[in-house]
């Protein structure tokens, strides 16, 4: 069937692994070829994803700033569930 191709995933140059107070996170900022809005995804050491896309980010830099703001306001704990925080004793 022509025309039923999956959209391409486009990763921002801001996508990277970061270590915060000894905790490693994979920060991915991406969009699809058919939607100009960027999505922020943060994966913790347990493989749990925190996905932020509401409101949509109209630039990859805005998604990165949202990541920094969440870190500033809540710290790295924002990217762990309550159960994961208990396991880590944080």
Biopython code that builds the backbone (N, CA, C, O; Angstrom):
import numpy as np
from Bio.PDB.StructureBuilder import StructureBuilder

atoms = [
    (1, "UNK", "N", (0.834, -1.187, 0.000)),
    (1, "UNK", "CA", (0.000, 0.000, 0.000)),
    (1, "UNK", "C", (0.874, 1.244, 0.000)),
    (1, "UNK", "O", (1.618, 1.490, 0.950)),
    (2, "UNK", "N", (0.787, 1.986, -1.012)),
    (2, "UNK", "CA", (1.568, 3.215, -1.104)),
    (2, "UNK", "C", (0.995, 4.261, -0.161)),
    (2, "UNK", "O", (-0.217, 4.344, 0.036)),
    (3, "UNK", "N", (1.884, 5.054, 0.417)),
    (3, "UNK", "CA", (1.435, 6.136, 1.290)),
    (3, "UNK", "C", (1.265, 5.749, 2.743)),
    (3, "UNK", "O", (0.948, 6.614, 3.559)),
    (4, "UNK", "N", (1.459, 4.501, 3.107)),
    (4, "UNK", "CA", (1.322, 4.074, 4.499)),
    (4, "UNK", "C", (2.680, 3.887, 5.158)),
    (4, "UNK", "O", (2.906, 2.892, 5.847)),
    (5, "UNK", "N", (3.565, 4.819, 4.953)),
    (5, "UNK", "CA", (4.884, 4.714, 5.563)),
    (5, "UNK", "C", (4.858, 5.325, 6.955)),
    (5, "UNK", "O", (4.142, 6.291, 7.219)),
    (6, "UNK", "N", (5.650, 4.741, 7.831)),
    (6, "UNK", "CA", (5.772, 5.258, 9.190)),
    (6, "UNK", "C", (6.562, 6.567, 9.152)),
    (6, "UNK", "O", (7.496, 6.699, 8.361)),
    (7, "UNK", "N", (6.202, 7.528, 9.991)),
    (7, "UNK", "CA", (6.983, 8.769, 10.022)),
    (7, "UNK", "C", (8.385, 8.508, 10.582)),
    (7, "UNK", "O", (8.585, 7.631, 11.421)),
    (8, "UNK", "N", (9.324, 9.277, 10.103)),
    (8, "UNK", "CA", (10.706, 9.177, 10.574)),
    (8, "UNK", "C", (10.828, 9.854, 11.938)),
    (8, "UNK", "O", (10.212, 10.895, 12.168)),
    (9, "UNK", "N", (11.612, 9.275, 12.838)),
    (9, "UNK", "CA", (11.892, 9.901, 14.127)),
    (9, "UNK", "C", (13.168, 10.710, 13.980)),
    (9, "UNK", "O", (14.195, 10.195, 13.537)),
    (10, "UNK", "N", (13.096, 11.969, 14.351)),
    (10, "UNK", "CA", (14.223, 12.890, 14.225)),
    (10, "UNK", "C", (14.675, 13.280, 15.628)),
    (10, "UNK", "O", (13.916, 13.885, 16.385)),
    (11, "UNK", "N", (15.908, 12.934, 15.970)),
    (11, "UNK", "CA", (16.457, 13.248, 17.282)),
    (11, "UNK", "C", (17.192, 14.577, 17.250)),
    (11, "UNK", "O", (17.899, 14.891, 16.293)),
    (12, "UNK", "N", (17.014, 15.346, 18.307)),
    (12, "UNK", "CA", (17.723, 16.611, 18.472)),
    (12, "UNK", "C", (19.184, 16.359, 18.806)),
    (12, "UNK", "O", (19.533, 15.318, 19.362)),
    (13, "UNK", "N", (20.019, 17.301, 18.471)),
    (13, "UNK", "CA", (21.427, 17.259, 18.880)),
    (13, "UNK", "C", (21.561, 17.393, 20.398)),
    (13, "UNK", "O", (22.637, 17.144, 20.941)),
    (14, "UNK", "N", (20.501, 17.778, 21.082)),
    (14, "UNK", "CA", (20.519, 17.916, 22.533)),
    (14, "UNK", "C", (20.302, 16.585, 23.250)),
    (14, "UNK", "O", (20.443, 16.514, 24.470)),
    (15, "UNK", "N", (19.962, 15.538, 22.513)),
    (15, "UNK", "CA", (19.798, 14.202, 23.094)),
    (15, "UNK", "C", (21.140, 13.743, 23.649)),
    (15, "UNK", "O", (22.163, 13.809, 22.967)),
    (16, "UNK", "N", (21.122, 13.272, 24.911)),
    (16, "UNK", "CA", (22.379, 12.869, 25.545)),
    (16, "UNK", "C", (22.128, 12.118, 26.844)),
    (16, "UNK", "O", (21.030, 12.143, 27.400)),
    (17, "UNK", "N", (23.177, 11.449, 27.308)),
    (17, "UNK", "CA", (23.169, 10.854, 28.642)),
    (17, "UNK", "C", (23.731, 11.893, 29.607)),
    (17, "UNK", "O", (24.711, 12.575, 29.306)),
    (18, "UNK", "N", (23.096, 12.001, 30.769)),
    (18, "UNK", "CA", (23.569, 12.934, 31.789)),
    (18, "UNK", "C", (23.688, 12.194, 33.112)),
    (18, "UNK", "O", (22.938, 11.255, 33.379)),
    (19, "UNK", "N", (24.630, 12.621, 33.932)),
    (19, "UNK", "CA", (24.795, 12.077, 35.276)),
    (19, "UNK", "C", (24.576, 13.225, 36.246)),
    (19, "UNK", "O", (25.238, 14.260, 36.173)),
    (20, "UNK", "N", (23.634, 13.020, 37.157)),
    (20, "UNK", "CA", (23.283, 14.041, 38.140)),
    (20, "UNK", "C", (23.420, 13.405, 39.515)),
    (20, "UNK", "O", (22.696, 12.463, 39.838)),
    (21, "UNK", "N", (24.330, 13.905, 40.317)),
    (21, "UNK", "CA", (24.570, 13.367, 41.659)),
    (21, "UNK", "C", (24.739, 11.844, 41.638)),
    (21, "UNK", "O", (24.226, 11.144, 42.511)),
    (22, "UNK", "N", (25.455, 11.344, 40.646)),
    (22, "UNK", "CA", (25.714, 9.916, 40.544)),
    (22, "UNK", "C", (24.611, 9.107, 39.887)),
    (22, "UNK", "O", (24.748, 7.891, 39.749)),
    (23, "UNK", "N", (23.534, 9.734, 39.482)),
    (23, "UNK", "CA", (22.412, 9.048, 38.839)),
    (23, "UNK", "C", (22.454, 9.329, 37.337)),
    (23, "UNK", "O", (22.490, 10.483, 36.909)),
    (24, "UNK", "N", (22.449, 8.253, 36.543)),
    (24, "UNK", "CA", (22.523, 8.387, 35.089)),
    (24, "UNK", "C", (21.116, 8.406, 34.487)),
    (24, "UNK", "O", (20.255, 7.599, 34.835)),
    (25, "UNK", "N", (20.920, 9.348, 33.580)),
    (25, "UNK", "CA", (19.660, 9.480, 32.855)),
    (25, "UNK", "C", (19.955, 9.621, 31.370)),
    (25, "UNK", "O", (20.952, 10.226, 30.975)),
    (26, "UNK", "N", (19.081, 9.057, 30.559)),
    (26, "UNK", "CA", (19.144, 9.269, 29.116)),
    (26, "UNK", "C", (18.058, 10.271, 28.765)),
    (26, "UNK", "O", (16.870, 10.012, 28.959)),
    (27, "UNK", "N", (18.475, 11.411, 28.249)),
    (27, "UNK", "CA", (17.546, 12.478, 27.872)),
    (27, "UNK", "C", (17.436, 12.464, 26.355)),
    (27, "UNK", "O", (18.416, 12.704, 25.650)),
    (28, "UNK", "N", (16.246, 12.184, 25.864)),
    (28, "UNK", "CA", (16.005, 12.191, 24.426)),
    (28, "UNK", "C", (15.006, 13.286, 24.102)),
    (28, "UNK", "O", (13.967, 13.417, 24.748)),
    (29, "UNK", "N", (15.340, 14.061, 23.098)),
    (29, "UNK", "CA", (14.444, 15.089, 22.581)),
    (29, "UNK", "C", (14.261, 14.748, 21.107)),
    (29, "UNK", "O", (15.229, 14.684, 20.349)),
    (30, "UNK", "N", (13.022, 14.533, 20.715)),
    (30, "UNK", "CA", (12.772, 14.066, 19.356)),
    (30, "UNK", "C", (11.410, 14.529, 18.860)),
    (30, "UNK", "O", (10.563, 14.989, 19.626)),
    (31, "UNK", "N", (11.234, 14.395, 17.573)),
    (31, "UNK", "CA", (9.953, 14.665, 16.927)),
    (31, "UNK", "C", (9.812, 13.691, 15.774)),
    (31, "UNK", "O", (10.751, 12.965, 15.447)),
    (32, "UNK", "N", (8.657, 13.675, 15.169)),
    (32, "UNK", "CA", (8.479, 12.842, 13.987)),
    (32, "UNK", "C", (8.475, 13.732, 12.754)),
    (32, "UNK", "O", (8.279, 14.945, 12.838)),
    (33, "UNK", "N", (8.695, 13.104, 11.612)),
    (33, "UNK", "CA", (8.757, 13.853, 10.364)),
    (33, "UNK", "C", (7.412, 14.469, 9.982)),
    (33, "UNK", "O", (7.363, 15.363, 9.138)),
    (34, "UNK", "N", (6.327, 14.006, 10.588)),
    (34, "UNK", "CA", (5.017, 14.568, 10.245)),
    (34, "UNK", "C", (4.446, 15.489, 11.326)),
    (34, "UNK", "O", (3.302, 15.929, 11.212)),
    (35, "UNK", "N", (5.220, 15.784, 12.369)),
    (35, "UNK", "CA", (4.769, 16.684, 13.434)),
    (35, "UNK", "C", (5.956, 17.532, 13.890)),
    (35, "UNK", "O", (6.972, 16.980, 14.313)),
    (36, "UNK", "N", (5.853, 18.844, 13.814)),
    (36, "UNK", "CA", (6.991, 19.697, 14.171)),
    (36, "UNK", "C", (7.222, 19.849, 15.674)),
    (36, "UNK", "O", (8.229, 20.432, 16.077)),
    (37, "UNK", "N", (6.319, 19.341, 16.512)),
    (37, "UNK", "CA", (6.454, 19.493, 17.960)),
    (37, "UNK", "C", (7.473, 18.500, 18.506)),
    (37, "UNK", "O", (7.527, 17.346, 18.078)),
    (38, "UNK", "N", (8.279, 18.966, 19.459)),
    (38, "UNK", "CA", (9.317, 18.138, 20.073)),
    (38, "UNK", "C", (8.793, 17.473, 21.337)),
    (38, "UNK", "O", (7.942, 18.031, 22.030)),
    (39, "UNK", "N", (9.293, 16.294, 21.633)),
    (39, "UNK", "CA", (8.932, 15.516, 22.814)),
    (39, "UNK", "C", (10.179, 15.345, 23.661)),
    (39, "UNK", "O", (11.267, 15.117, 23.134)),
    (40, "UNK", "N", (10.022, 15.455, 24.967)),
    (40, "UNK", "CA", (11.111, 15.244, 25.914)),
    (40, "UNK", "C", (10.878, 13.920, 26.629)),
    (40, "UNK", "O", (9.815, 13.707, 27.214)),
    (41, "UNK", "N", (11.851, 13.044, 26.587)),
    (41, "UNK", "CA", (11.771, 11.742, 27.235)),
    (41, "UNK", "C", (13.013, 11.566, 28.101)),
    (41, "UNK", "O", (14.136, 11.744, 27.629)),
    (42, "UNK", "N", (12.808, 11.215, 29.375)),
    (42, "UNK", "CA", (13.925, 10.991, 30.292)),
    (42, "UNK", "C", (13.799, 9.569, 30.830)),
    (42, "UNK", "O", (12.778, 9.205, 31.413)),
    (43, "UNK", "N", (14.847, 8.766, 30.629)),
    (43, "UNK", "CA", (14.858, 7.391, 31.097)),
    (43, "UNK", "C", (15.819, 7.274, 32.278)),
    (43, "UNK", "O", (16.969, 7.707, 32.195)),
    (44, "UNK", "N", (15.341, 6.683, 33.383)),
    (44, "UNK", "CA", (16.198, 6.510, 34.560)),
    (44, "UNK", "C", (16.904, 5.154, 34.514)),
    (44, "UNK", "O", (16.733, 4.395, 33.560)),
    (45, "UNK", "N", (17.683, 4.855, 35.528)),
    (45, "UNK", "CA", (18.479, 3.621, 35.573)),
    (45, "UNK", "C", (17.612, 2.364, 35.618)),
    (45, "UNK", "O", (18.085, 1.284, 35.263)),
    (46, "UNK", "N", (16.359, 2.478, 36.046)),
    (46, "UNK", "CA", (15.449, 1.340, 36.084)),
    (46, "UNK", "C", (14.759, 1.117, 34.736)),
    (46, "UNK", "O", (14.032, 0.139, 34.563)),
    (47, "UNK", "N", (14.989, 2.023, 33.786)),
    (47, "UNK", "CA", (14.343, 1.926, 32.479)),
    (47, "UNK", "C", (12.987, 2.597, 32.428)),
    (47, "UNK", "O", (12.275, 2.482, 31.430)),
    (48, "UNK", "N", (12.618, 3.300, 33.497)),
    (48, "UNK", "CA", (11.341, 3.997, 33.547)),
    (48, "UNK", "C", (11.452, 5.302, 32.761)),
    (48, "UNK", "O", (12.415, 6.054, 32.909)),
    (49, "UNK", "N", (10.443, 5.553, 31.920)),
    (49, "UNK", "CA", (10.426, 6.764, 31.110)),
    (49, "UNK", "C", (9.520, 7.817, 31.713)),
    (49, "UNK", "O", (8.417, 7.524, 32.175)),
    (50, "UNK", "N", (10.001, 9.036, 31.702)),
    (50, "UNK", "CA", (9.178, 10.204, 31.992)),
    (50, "UNK", "C", (9.087, 10.955, 30.668)),
    (50, "UNK", "O", (10.098, 11.411, 30.134)),
    (51, "UNK", "N", (7.871, 11.079, 30.143)),
    (51, "UNK", "CA", (7.692, 11.724, 28.844)),
    (51, "UNK", "C", (6.902, 13.006, 29.046)),
    (51, "UNK", "O", (5.823, 13.011, 29.639)),
    (52, "UNK", "N", (7.464, 14.081, 28.541)),
    (52, "UNK", "CA", (6.839, 15.392, 28.647)),
    (52, "UNK", "C", (6.592, 15.921, 27.232)),
    (52, "UNK", "O", (7.527, 16.148, 26.464)),
    (53, "UNK", "N", (5.331, 16.108, 26.912)),
    (53, "UNK", "CA", (4.991, 16.636, 25.587)),
    (53, "UNK", "C", (3.757, 17.530, 25.618)),
    (53, "UNK", "O", (3.193, 17.867, 24.576)),
    (54, "UNK", "N", (3.347, 17.907, 26.818)),
    (54, "UNK", "CA", (2.161, 18.751, 26.951)),
    (54, "UNK", "C", (2.459, 19.883, 27.915)),
    (54, "UNK", "O", (2.567, 19.619, 29.113)),
    (55, "UNK", "N", (2.597, 21.101, 27.486)),
    (55, "UNK", "CA", (2.323, 21.534, 26.122)),
    (55, "UNK", "C", (3.421, 21.069, 25.179)),
    (55, "UNK", "O", (4.529, 20.755, 25.613)),
    (56, "UNK", "N", (3.111, 21.025, 23.886)),
    (56, "UNK", "CA", (4.152, 20.619, 22.935)),
    (56, "UNK", "C", (5.269, 21.655, 22.908)),
    (56, "UNK", "O", (5.035, 22.847, 23.106)),
    (57, "UNK", "N", (6.468, 21.187, 22.664)),
    (57, "UNK", "CA", (7.625, 22.076, 22.583)),
    (57, "UNK", "C", (7.867, 22.409, 21.118)),
    (57, "UNK", "O", (8.044, 21.516, 20.290)),
    (58, "UNK", "N", (7.872, 23.689, 20.807)),
    (58, "UNK", "CA", (7.997, 24.113, 19.419)),
    (58, "UNK", "C", (9.442, 24.231, 18.964)),
    (58, "UNK", "O", (9.711, 24.530, 17.800)),
    (59, "UNK", "N", (10.375, 23.995, 19.885)),
    (59, "UNK", "CA", (11.801, 23.964, 19.547)),
    (59, "UNK", "C", (12.476, 22.992, 20.497)),
    (59, "UNK", "O", (12.045, 22.832, 21.639)),
    (60, "UNK", "N", (13.527, 22.348, 20.031)),
    (60, "UNK", "CA", (14.213, 21.382, 20.887)),
    (60, "UNK", "C", (14.848, 22.051, 22.092)),
    (60, "UNK", "O", (14.936, 21.444, 23.159)),
    (61, "UNK", "N", (15.293, 23.292, 21.942)),
    (61, "UNK", "CA", (15.862, 24.030, 23.068)),
    (61, "UNK", "C", (14.840, 24.286, 24.163)),
    (61, "UNK", "O", (15.193, 24.316, 25.342)),
    (62, "UNK", "N", (13.585, 24.470, 23.793)),
    (62, "UNK", "CA", (12.529, 24.660, 24.790)),
    (62, "UNK", "C", (12.295, 23.374, 25.574)),
    (62, "UNK", "O", (12.018, 23.420, 26.773)),
    (63, "UNK", "N", (12.402, 22.237, 24.910)),
    (63, "UNK", "CA", (12.274, 20.948, 25.609)),
    (63, "UNK", "C", (13.430, 20.777, 26.591)),
    (63, "UNK", "O", (13.223, 20.318, 27.714)),
    (64, "UNK", "N", (14.635, 21.137, 26.182)),
    (64, "UNK", "CA", (15.787, 21.028, 27.081)),
    (64, "UNK", "C", (15.608, 21.944, 28.290)),
    (64, "UNK", "O", (15.921, 21.558, 29.416)),
    (65, "UNK", "N", (15.106, 23.151, 28.057)),
    (65, "UNK", "CA", (14.876, 24.074, 29.185)),
    (65, "UNK", "C", (13.824, 23.523, 30.132)),
    (65, "UNK", "O", (13.917, 23.734, 31.341)),
    (66, "UNK", "N", (12.827, 22.820, 29.609)),
    (66, "UNK", "CA", (11.819, 22.194, 30.474)),
    (66, "UNK", "C", (12.472, 21.122, 31.352)),
    (66, "UNK", "O", (12.125, 20.992, 32.526)),
    (67, "UNK", "N", (13.410, 20.358, 30.796)),
    (67, "UNK", "CA", (14.166, 19.374, 31.567)),
    (67, "UNK", "C", (14.943, 20.071, 32.682)),
    (67, "UNK", "O", (14.902, 19.639, 33.834)),
    (68, "UNK", "N", (15.649, 21.143, 32.342)),
    (68, "UNK", "CA", (16.425, 21.876, 33.343)),
    (68, "UNK", "C", (15.528, 22.483, 34.419)),
    (68, "UNK", "O", (15.891, 22.493, 35.595)),
    (69, "UNK", "N", (14.378, 22.980, 34.027)),
    (69, "UNK", "CA", (13.452, 23.588, 34.992)),
    (69, "UNK", "C", (12.917, 22.534, 35.965)),
    (69, "UNK", "O", (12.832, 22.780, 37.168)),
    (70, "UNK", "N", (12.561, 21.371, 35.443)),
    (70, "UNK", "CA", (12.073, 20.295, 36.306)),
    (70, "UNK", "C", (13.169, 19.862, 37.283)),
    (70, "UNK", "O", (12.891, 19.606, 38.454)),
    (71, "UNK", "N", (14.403, 19.781, 36.806)),
    (71, "UNK", "CA", (15.523, 19.463, 37.694)),
    (71, "UNK", "C", (15.689, 20.522, 38.770)),
    (71, "UNK", "O", (15.907, 20.200, 39.938)),
    (72, "UNK", "N", (15.587, 21.771, 38.380)),
    (72, "UNK", "CA", (15.745, 22.875, 39.321)),
    (72, "UNK", "C", (14.647, 22.866, 40.384)),
    (72, "UNK", "O", (14.917, 23.114, 41.560)),
    (73, "UNK", "N", (13.419, 22.581, 39.975)),
    (73, "UNK", "CA", (12.274, 22.620, 40.887)),
    (73, "UNK", "C", (12.146, 21.364, 41.758)),
    (73, "UNK", "O", (11.803, 21.461, 42.936)),
    (74, "UNK", "N", (12.420, 20.185, 41.183)),
    (74, "UNK", "CA", (12.157, 18.934, 41.908)),
    (74, "UNK", "C", (13.387, 18.061, 42.100)),
    (74, "UNK", "O", (13.344, 17.093, 42.860)),
    (75, "UNK", "N", (14.475, 18.384, 41.430)),
    (75, "UNK", "CA", (15.669, 17.562, 41.517)),
    (75, "UNK", "C", (15.515, 16.279, 40.714)),
    (75, "UNK", "O", (14.488, 16.047, 40.077)),
    (76, "UNK", "N", (16.553, 15.453, 40.756)),
    (76, "UNK", "CA", (16.528, 14.221, 39.969)),
    (76, "UNK", "C", (15.453, 13.253, 40.428)),
    (76, "UNK", "O", (15.100, 12.332, 39.692)),
    (77, "UNK", "N", (14.921, 13.443, 41.640)),
    (77, "UNK", "CA", (13.840, 12.584, 42.145)),
    (77, "UNK", "C", (12.612, 12.625, 41.238)),
    (77, "UNK", "O", (11.809, 11.692, 41.235)),
    (78, "UNK", "N", (12.468, 13.695, 40.475)),
    (78, "UNK", "CA", (11.313, 13.835, 39.575)),
    (78, "UNK", "C", (11.257, 12.716, 38.541)),
    (78, "UNK", "O", (10.198, 12.446, 37.975)),
    (79, "UNK", "N", (12.382, 12.069, 38.295)),
    (79, "UNK", "CA", (12.458, 11.052, 37.257)),
    (79, "UNK", "C", (12.426, 9.627, 37.809)),
    (79, "UNK", "O", (12.697, 8.668, 37.086)),
    (80, "UNK", "N", (12.091, 9.494, 39.098)),
    (80, "UNK", "CA", (11.926, 8.195, 39.731)),
    (80, "UNK", "C", (10.517, 8.098, 40.309)),
    (80, "UNK", "O", (9.970, 9.085, 40.800)),
    (81, "UNK", "N", (9.940, 6.913, 40.247)),
    (81, "UNK", "CA", (8.650, 6.682, 40.893)),
    (81, "UNK", "C", (8.875, 6.573, 42.398)),
    (81, "UNK", "O", (10.014, 6.449, 42.850)),
    (82, "UNK", "N", (7.799, 6.617, 43.169)),
    (82, "UNK", "CA", (7.910, 6.496, 44.626)),
    (82, "UNK", "C", (8.557, 5.159, 45.003)),
    (82, "UNK", "O", (9.389, 5.115, 45.909)),
    (83, "UNK", "N", (8.190, 4.080, 44.326)),
    (83, "UNK", "CA", (8.766, 2.763, 44.595)),
    (83, "UNK", "C", (10.263, 2.751, 44.296)),
    (83, "UNK", "O", (11.049, 2.183, 45.054)),
    (84, "UNK", "N", (10.651, 3.378, 43.194)),
    (84, "UNK", "CA", (12.070, 3.438, 42.844)),
    (84, "UNK", "C", (12.850, 4.276, 43.846)),
    (84, "UNK", "O", (13.985, 3.941, 44.184)),
    (85, "UNK", "N", (12.251, 5.364, 44.325)),
    (85, "UNK", "CA", (12.915, 6.207, 45.337)),
    (85, "UNK", "C", (13.132, 5.419, 46.629)),
    (85, "UNK", "O", (14.166, 5.572, 47.280)),
    (86, "UNK", "N", (12.161, 4.571, 47.008)),
    (86, "UNK", "CA", (12.333, 3.744, 48.199)),
    (86, "UNK", "C", (13.480, 2.752, 48.010)),
    (86, "UNK", "O", (14.270, 2.532, 48.928)),
    (87, "UNK", "N", (13.572, 2.154, 46.824)),
    (87, "UNK", "CA", (14.668, 1.215, 46.550)),
    (87, "UNK", "C", (16.023, 1.905, 46.644)),
    (87, "UNK", "O", (16.994, 1.323, 47.127)),
    (88, "UNK", "N", (16.081, 3.145, 46.180)),
    (88, "UNK", "CA", (17.327, 3.907, 46.189)),
    (88, "UNK", "C", (17.571, 4.633, 47.513)),
    (88, "UNK", "O", (18.661, 5.144, 47.771)),
    (89, "UNK", "N", (16.529, 4.665, 48.342)),
    (89, "UNK", "CA", (16.568, 5.393, 49.627)),
    (89, "UNK", "C", (16.912, 6.866, 49.428)),
    (89, "UNK", "O", (17.797, 7.416, 50.084)),
    (90, "UNK", "N", (16.178, 7.489, 48.496)),
    (90, "UNK", "CA", (16.377, 8.922, 48.244)),
    (90, "UNK", "C", (15.104, 9.681, 48.545)),
    (90, "UNK", "O", (15.064, 10.902, 48.396)),
]
sb = StructureBuilder()
sb.init_structure("model")
sb.init_model(0)
sb.init_chain("A")
sb.init_seg("    ")
for serial, (resi, resn, name, xyz) in enumerate(atoms, 1):
    if name == "N":
        sb.init_residue(resn, " ", resi, " ")
    sb.init_atom(name, np.array(xyz, "f"), 0.0, 1.0, " ", f" {name:<3s}", serial, name[0])
structure = sb.get_structure()
